[in-house]
Amino acid sequence: MIENTMISRDITIVNALGLHARPAAQIAKLAAKAISSVWMISDGEQVDAKSIIDIISLYCPKGSPIRFAVENAQDIETLNAIATLAESGFGEN
């Protein structure tokens, strides 16, 4: 059995419009595939990355530093997919 540990990736929001509804939905869709919790942390606030409303509540304009974290090593692929999506500008650049 794999031990539960928090694994994280730090990214910076690069798309001009920042983190709005469409990117939030993309994140939540990927996060829903995880077997454990997926967290999004910005400016000291931590929210559930499986919730579009929680993600939008963070208010993350272009240039915002974000940390994505998972609680289980089995979710590393989900974490990497979310980070890659964010680093690519959510297909908006």
CNS distance restraints for C-alpha pairs under 8 A (distance, minus, plus):
assign (resid   2 and name CA) (resid  72 and name CA) 7.71 0.50 0.50
assign (resid   2 and name CA) (resid  73 and name CA) 7.04 0.50 0.50
assign (resid   2 and name CA) (resid  74 and name CA) 7.59 0.50 0.50
assign (resid   3 and name CA) (resid  72 and name CA) 7.28 0.50 0.50
assign (resid   3 and name CA) (resid  73 and name CA) 7.59 0.50 0.50
assign (resid   4 and name CA) (resid  71 and name CA) 5.89 0.50 0.50
assign (resid   4 and name CA) (resid  72 and name CA) 4.78 0.50 0.50
assign (resid   4 and name CA) (resid  73 and name CA) 6.73 0.50 0.50
assign (resid   5 and name CA) (resid  70 and name CA) 7.92 0.50 0.50
assign (resid   5 and name CA) (resid  71 and name CA) 5.32 0.50 0.50
assign (resid   5 and name CA) (resid  72 and name CA) 5.59 0.50 0.50
assign (resid   5 and name CA) (resid  73 and name CA) 6.63 0.50 0.50
assign (resid   6 and name CA) (resid  69 and name CA) 6.37 0.50 0.50
assign (resid   6 and name CA) (resid  70 and name CA) 5.55 0.50 0.50
assign (resid   6 and name CA) (resid  71 and name CA) 4.40 0.50 0.50
assign (resid   6 and name CA) (resid  72 and name CA) 6.51 0.50 0.50
assign (resid   6 and name CA) (resid  73 and name CA) 7.72 0.50 0.50
assign (resid   7 and name CA) (resid  69 and name CA) 5.39 0.50 0.50
assign (resid   7 and name CA) (resid  70 and name CA) 5.38 0.50 0.50
assign (resid   7 and name CA) (resid  71 and name CA) 6.44 0.50 0.50
assign (resid   7 and name CA) (resid  72 and name CA) 7.36 0.50 0.50
assign (resid   7 and name CA) (resid  73 and name CA) 6.93 0.50 0.50
assign (resid   7 and name CA) (resid  76 and name CA) 7.57 0.50 0.50
assign (resid   8 and name CA) (resid  67 and name CA) 6.51 0.50 0.50
assign (resid   8 and name CA) (resid  68 and name CA) 5.42 0.50 0.50
assign (resid   8 and name CA) (resid  69 and name CA) 4.01 0.50 0.50
assign (resid   8 and name CA) (resid  70 and name CA) 6.40 0.50 0.50
assign (resid   8 and name CA) (resid  79 and name CA) 7.52 0.50 0.50
assign (resid   9 and name CA) (resid  67 and name CA) 5.61 0.50 0.50
assign (resid   9 and name CA) (resid  68 and name CA) 5.36 0.50 0.50
assign (resid   9 and name CA) (resid  69 and name CA) 6.46 0.50 0.50
assign (resid   9 and name CA) (resid  79 and name CA) 7.40 0.50 0.50
assign (resid   9 and name CA) (resid  80 and name CA) 7.72 0.50 0.50
assign (resid   9 and name CA) (resid  83 and name CA) 6.77 0.50 0.50
assign (resid  10 and name CA) (resid  65 and name CA) 7.11 0.50 0.50
assign (resid  10 and name CA) (resid  66 and name CA) 5.72 0.50 0.50
assign (resid  10 and name CA) (resid  67 and name CA) 4.36 0.50 0.50
assign (resid  10 and name CA) (resid  68 and name CA) 6.43 0.50 0.50
assign (resid  10 and name CA) (resid  83 and name CA) 7.74 0.50 0.50
assign (resid  11 and name CA) (resid  65 and name CA) 5.89 0.50 0.50
assign (resid  11 and name CA) (resid  66 and name CA) 5.35 0.50 0.50
assign (resid  11 and name CA) (resid  67 and name CA) 6.30 0.50 0.50
assign (resid  11 and name CA) (resid  83 and name CA) 6.68 0.50 0.50
assign (resid  11 and name CA) (resid  86 and name CA) 7.24 0.50 0.50
assign (resid  11 and name CA) (resid  87 and name CA) 6.48 0.50 0.50
assign (resid  12 and name CA) (resid  62 and name CA) 7.78 0.50 0.50
assign (resid  12 and name CA) (resid  63 and name CA) 5.70 0.50 0.50
assign (resid  12 and name CA) (resid  64 and name CA) 5.48 0.50 0.50
assign (resid  12 and name CA) (resid  65 and name CA) 4.41 0.50 0.50
assign (resid  12 and name CA) (resid  66 and name CA) 5.87 0.50 0.50
assign (resid  12 and name CA) (resid  86 and name CA) 7.74 0.50 0.50
assign (resid  12 and name CA) (resid  87 and name CA) 6.92 0.50 0.50
assign (resid  13 and name CA) (resid  18 and name CA) 6.26 0.50 0.50
assign (resid  13 and name CA) (resid  19 and name CA) 7.30 0.50 0.50
assign (resid  13 and name CA) (resid  60 and name CA) 7.32 0.50 0.50
assign (resid  13 and name CA) (resid  61 and name CA) 7.02 0.50 0.50
assign (resid  13 and name CA) (resid  62 and name CA) 5.11 0.50 0.50
assign (resid  13 and name CA) (resid  63 and name CA) 5.15 0.50 0.50
assign (resid  13 and name CA) (resid  64 and name CA) 5.32 0.50 0.50
assign (resid  13 and name CA) (resid  65 and name CA) 6.50 0.50 0.50
assign (resid  13 and name CA) (resid  66 and name CA) 7.25 0.50 0.50
assign (resid  13 and name CA) (resid  86 and name CA) 6.47 0.50 0.50
assign (resid  13 and name CA) (resid  87 and name CA) 6.86 0.50 0.50
assign (resid  13 and name CA) (resid  89 and name CA) 6.99 0.50 0.50
assign (resid  14 and name CA) (resid  18 and name CA) 7.11 0.50 0.50
assign (resid  14 and name CA) (resid  62 and name CA) 5.38 0.50 0.50
assign (resid  14 and name CA) (resid  63 and name CA) 5.99 0.50 0.50
assign (resid  14 and name CA) (resid  86 and name CA) 7.58 0.50 0.50
assign (resid  14 and name CA) (resid  87 and name CA) 6.66 0.50 0.50
assign (resid  14 and name CA) (resid  88 and name CA) 7.51 0.50 0.50
assign (resid  14 and name CA) (resid  89 and name CA) 5.38 0.50 0.50
assign (resid  15 and name CA) (resid  19 and name CA) 7.98 0.50 0.50
assign (resid  15 and name CA) (resid  62 and name CA) 5.89 0.50 0.50
assign (resid  15 and name CA) (resid  89 and name CA) 4.53 0.50 0.50
assign (resid  15 and name CA) (resid  90 and name CA) 7.18 0.50 0.50
assign (resid  15 and name CA) (resid  92 and name CA) 6.27 0.50 0.50
assign (resid  15 and name CA) (resid  93 and name CA) 6.00 0.50 0.50
assign (resid  16 and name CA) (resid  61 and name CA) 7.75 0.50 0.50
assign (resid  16 and name CA) (resid  62 and name CA) 5.62 0.50 0.50
assign (resid  16 and name CA) (resid  92 and name CA) 7.99 0.50 0.50
assign (resid  16 and name CA) (resid  93 and name CA) 7.67 0.50 0.50
assign (resid  17 and name CA) (resid  61 and name CA) 6.63 0.50 0.50
assign (resid  17 and name CA) (resid  62 and name CA) 6.52 0.50 0.50
assign (resid  18 and name CA) (resid  60 and name CA) 5.80 0.50 0.50
assign (resid  18 and name CA) (resid  61 and name CA) 4.03 0.50 0.50
assign (resid  18 and name CA) (resid  62 and name CA) 4.55 0.50 0.50
assign (resid  18 and name CA) (resid  63 and name CA) 7.94 0.50 0.50
assign (resid  19 and name CA) (resid  23 and name CA) 5.94 0.50 0.50
assign (resid  19 and name CA) (resid  24 and name CA) 6.47 0.50 0.50
assign (resid  19 and name CA) (resid  56 and name CA) 6.87 0.50 0.50
assign (resid  19 and name CA) (resid  59 and name CA) 6.95 0.50 0.50
assign (resid  19 and name CA) (resid  60 and name CA) 5.31 0.50 0.50
assign (resid  19 and name CA) (resid  61 and name CA) 6.11 0.50 0.50
assign (resid  19 and name CA) (resid  62 and name CA) 7.67 0.50 0.50
assign (resid  20 and name CA) (resid  24 and name CA) 6.06 0.50 0.50
assign (resid  20 and name CA) (resid  56 and name CA) 6.18 0.50 0.50
assign (resid  21 and name CA) (resid  25 and name CA) 6.11 0.50 0.50
assign (resid  21 and name CA) (resid  52 and name CA) 7.24 0.50 0.50
assign (resid  21 and name CA) (resid  56 and name CA) 6.66 0.50 0.50
assign (resid  22 and name CA) (resid  26 and name CA) 6.37 0.50 0.50
assign (resid  23 and name CA) (resid  27 and name CA) 6.21 0.50 0.50
assign (resid  23 and name CA) (resid  90 and name CA) 5.92 0.50 0.50
assign (resid  24 and name CA) (resid  28 and name CA) 6.14 0.50 0.50
assign (resid  24 and name CA) (resid  52 and name CA) 5.30 0.50 0.50
assign (resid  24 and name CA) (resid  55 and name CA) 5.92 0.50 0.50
assign (resid  24 and name CA) (resid  56 and name CA) 6.45 0.50 0.50
assign (resid  25 and name CA) (resid  29 and name CA) 6.06 0.50 0.50
assign (resid  25 and name CA) (resid  52 and name CA) 5.62 0.50 0.50
assign (resid  26 and name CA) (resid  30 and name CA) 6.42 0.50 0.50
assign (resid  26 and name CA) (resid  90 and name CA) 7.89 0.50 0.50
assign (resid  27 and name CA) (resid  31 and name CA) 6.02 0.50 0.50
assign (resid  27 and name CA) (resid  49 and name CA) 6.73 0.50 0.50
assign (resid  27 and name CA) (resid  50 and name CA) 7.33 0.50 0.50
assign (resid  27 and name CA) (resid  52 and name CA) 7.93 0.50 0.50
assign (resid  27 and name CA) (resid  82 and name CA) 6.08 0.50 0.50
assign (resid  27 and name CA) (resid  85 and name CA) 7.99 0.50 0.50
assign (resid  28 and name CA) (resid  32 and name CA) 6.00 0.50 0.50
assign (resid  28 and name CA) (resid  49 and name CA) 5.60 0.50 0.50
assign (resid  28 and name CA) (resid  50 and name CA) 4.27 0.50 0.50
assign (resid  28 and name CA) (resid  51 and name CA) 5.81 0.50 0.50
assign (resid  28 and name CA) (resid  52 and name CA) 5.94 0.50 0.50
assign (resid  29 and name CA) (resid  33 and name CA) 7.19 0.50 0.50
assign (resid  29 and name CA) (resid  50 and name CA) 7.05 0.50 0.50
assign (resid  30 and name CA) (resid  34 and name CA) 7.61 0.50 0.50
assign (resid  30 and name CA) (resid  50 and name CA) 7.99 0.50 0.50
assign (resid  30 and name CA) (resid  78 and name CA) 6.48 0.50 0.50
assign (resid  30 and name CA) (resid  81 and name CA) 7.40 0.50 0.50
assign (resid  30 and name CA) (resid  82 and name CA) 6.56 0.50 0.50
assign (resid  31 and name CA) (resid  38 and name CA) 6.13 0.50 0.50
assign (resid  31 and name CA) (resid  49 and name CA) 6.09 0.50 0.50
assign (resid  31 and name CA) (resid  50 and name CA) 5.23 0.50 0.50
assign (resid  31 and name CA) (resid  78 and name CA) 6.56 0.50 0.50
assign (resid  31 and name CA) (resid  79 and name CA) 7.79 0.50 0.50
assign (resid  31 and name CA) (resid  82 and name CA) 7.48 0.50 0.50
assign (resid  32 and name CA) (resid  50 and name CA) 5.55 0.50 0.50
assign (resid  33 and name CA) (resid  78 and name CA) 7.03 0.50 0.50
assign (resid  34 and name CA) (resid  38 and name CA) 7.19 0.50 0.50
assign (resid  34 and name CA) (resid  75 and name CA) 5.57 0.50 0.50
assign (resid  34 and name CA) (resid  78 and name CA) 6.26 0.50 0.50
assign (resid  35 and name CA) (resid  72 and name CA) 7.70 0.50 0.50
assign (resid  35 and name CA) (resid  74 and name CA) 7.73 0.50 0.50
assign (resid  35 and name CA) (resid  75 and name CA) 6.74 0.50 0.50
assign (resid  36 and name CA) (resid  70 and name CA) 6.75 0.50 0.50
assign (resid  36 and name CA) (resid  71 and name CA) 5.82 0.50 0.50
assign (resid  36 and name CA) (resid  72 and name CA) 5.92 0.50 0.50
assign (resid  36 and name CA) (resid  75 and name CA) 7.16 0.50 0.50
assign (resid  37 and name CA) (resid  48 and name CA) 7.32 0.50 0.50
assign (resid  37 and name CA) (resid  70 and name CA) 5.94 0.50 0.50
assign (resid  37 and name CA) (resid  71 and name CA) 5.95 0.50 0.50
assign (resid  37 and name CA) (resid  72 and name CA) 8.00 0.50 0.50
assign (resid  38 and name CA) (resid  48 and name CA) 6.16 0.50 0.50
assign (resid  38 and name CA) (resid  49 and name CA) 5.39 0.50 0.50
assign (resid  38 and name CA) (resid  50 and name CA) 6.81 0.50 0.50
assign (resid  38 and name CA) (resid  68 and name CA) 7.14 0.50 0.50
assign (resid  38 and name CA) (resid  69 and name CA) 5.71 0.50 0.50
assign (resid  38 and name CA) (resid  70 and name CA) 4.65 0.50 0.50
assign (resid  38 and name CA) (resid  71 and name CA) 6.92 0.50 0.50
assign (resid  38 and name CA) (resid  79 and name CA) 7.92 0.50 0.50
assign (resid  39 and name CA) (resid  46 and name CA) 6.41 0.50 0.50
assign (resid  39 and name CA) (resid  47 and name CA) 5.66 0.50 0.50
assign (resid  39 and name CA) (resid  48 and name CA) 4.97 0.50 0.50
assign (resid  39 and name CA) (resid  49 and name CA) 5.12 0.50 0.50
assign (resid  39 and name CA) (resid  68 and name CA) 5.63 0.50 0.50
assign (resid  39 and name CA) (resid  69 and name CA) 5.05 0.50 0.50
assign (resid  39 and name CA) (resid  70 and name CA) 6.32 0.50 0.50
assign (resid  40 and name CA) (resid  46 and name CA) 5.63 0.50 0.50
assign (resid  40 and name CA) (resid  47 and name CA) 5.35 0.50 0.50
assign (resid  40 and name CA) (resid  48 and name CA) 6.35 0.50 0.50
assign (resid  40 and name CA) (resid  49 and name CA) 5.51 0.50 0.50
assign (resid  40 and name CA) (resid  55 and name CA) 7.35 0.50 0.50
assign (resid  40 and name CA) (resid  66 and name CA) 6.92 0.50 0.50
assign (resid  40 and name CA) (resid  67 and name CA) 5.75 0.50 0.50
assign (resid  40 and name CA) (resid  68 and name CA) 4.63 0.50 0.50
assign (resid  40 and name CA) (resid  69 and name CA) 6.48 0.50 0.50
assign (resid  41 and name CA) (resid  45 and name CA) 5.48 0.50 0.50
assign (resid  41 and name CA) (resid  46 and name CA) 4.34 0.50 0.50
assign (resid  41 and name CA) (resid  47 and name CA) 6.45 0.50 0.50
assign (resid  41 and name CA) (resid  66 and name CA) 5.80 0.50 0.50
assign (resid  41 and name CA) (resid  67 and name CA) 5.00 0.50 0.50
assign (resid  41 and name CA) (resid  68 and name CA) 6.34 0.50 0.50
assign (resid  41 and name CA) (resid  69 and name CA) 7.98 0.50 0.50
assign (resid  42 and name CA) (resid  46 and name CA) 6.66 0.50 0.50
assign (resid  42 and name CA) (resid  58 and name CA) 6.83 0.50 0.50
assign (resid  42 and name CA) (resid  60 and name CA) 7.82 0.50 0.50
assign (resid  42 and name CA) (resid  64 and name CA) 7.74 0.50 0.50
assign (resid  42 and name CA) (resid  65 and name CA) 6.55 0.50 0.50
assign (resid  42 and name CA) (resid  66 and name CA) 5.05 0.50 0.50
assign (resid  42 and name CA) (resid  67 and name CA) 6.55 0.50 0.50
assign (resid  43 and name CA) (resid  65 and name CA) 7.94 0.50 0.50
assign (resid  45 and name CA) (resid  58 and name CA) 7.32 0.50 0.50
assign (resid  47 and name CA) (resid  54 and name CA) 5.70 0.50 0.50
assign (resid  47 and name CA) (resid  55 and name CA) 6.58 0.50 0.50
assign (resid  47 and name CA) (resid  58 and name CA) 7.88 0.50 0.50
assign (resid  48 and name CA) (resid  54 and name CA) 6.21 0.50 0.50
assign (resid  48 and name CA) (resid  55 and name CA) 7.18 0.50 0.50
assign (resid  49 and name CA) (resid  54 and name CA) 7.13 0.50 0.50
assign (resid  49 and name CA) (resid  55 and name CA) 6.15 0.50 0.50
assign (resid  51 and name CA) (resid  55 and name CA) 6.29 0.50 0.50
assign (resid  52 and name CA) (resid  56 and name CA) 6.22 0.50 0.50
assign (resid  53 and name CA) (resid  57 and name CA) 6.13 0.50 0.50
assign (resid  54 and name CA) (resid  58 and name CA) 6.95 0.50 0.50
assign (resid  55 and name CA) (resid  59 and name CA) 7.89 0.50 0.50
assign (resid  56 and name CA) (resid  60 and name CA) 7.84 0.50 0.50
assign (resid  60 and name CA) (resid  64 and name CA) 5.51 0.50 0.50
assign (resid  68 and name CA) (resid  79 and name CA) 6.94 0.50 0.50
assign (resid  68 and name CA) (resid  82 and name CA) 7.90 0.50 0.50
assign (resid  68 and name CA) (resid  83 and name CA) 7.28 0.50 0.50
assign (resid  69 and name CA) (resid  79 and name CA) 6.91 0.50 0.50
assign (resid  70 and name CA) (resid  75 and name CA) 6.49 0.50 0.50
assign (resid  70 and name CA) (resid  76 and name CA) 7.38 0.50 0.50
assign (resid  70 and name CA) (resid  79 and name CA) 6.68 0.50 0.50
assign (resid  71 and name CA) (resid  75 and name CA) 7.77 0.50 0.50
assign (resid  72 and name CA) (resid  76 and name CA) 7.63 0.50 0.50
assign (resid  75 and name CA) (resid  79 and name CA) 6.28 0.50 0.50
assign (resid  76 and name CA) (resid  80 and name CA) 6.08 0.50 0.50
assign (resid  77 and name CA) (resid  81 and name CA) 6.08 0.50 0.50
assign (resid  78 and name CA) (resid  82 and name CA) 6.23 0.50 0.50
assign (resid  79 and name CA) (resid  83 and name CA) 6.22 0.50 0.50
assign (resid  80 and name CA) (resid  84 and name CA) 6.00 0.50 0.50
assign (resid  81 and name CA) (resid  85 and name CA) 6.11 0.50 0.50
assign (resid  82 and name CA) (resid  86 and name CA) 6.24 0.50 0.50
assign (resid  83 and name CA) (resid  87 and name CA) 6.02 0.50 0.50
assign (resid  84 and name CA) (resid  88 and name CA) 6.08 0.50 0.50
assign (resid  85 and name CA) (resid  89 and name CA) 6.64 0.50 0.50
assign (resid  85 and name CA) (resid  90 and name CA) 5.32 0.50 0.50
assign (resid  85 and name CA) (resid  91 and name CA) 7.66 0.50 0.50
assign (resid  86 and name CA) (resid  90 and name CA) 5.48 0.50 0.50
assign (resid  88 and name CA) (resid  93 and name CA) 7.44 0.50 0.50
assign (resid  89 and name CA) (resid  93 and name CA) 5.65 0.50 0.50
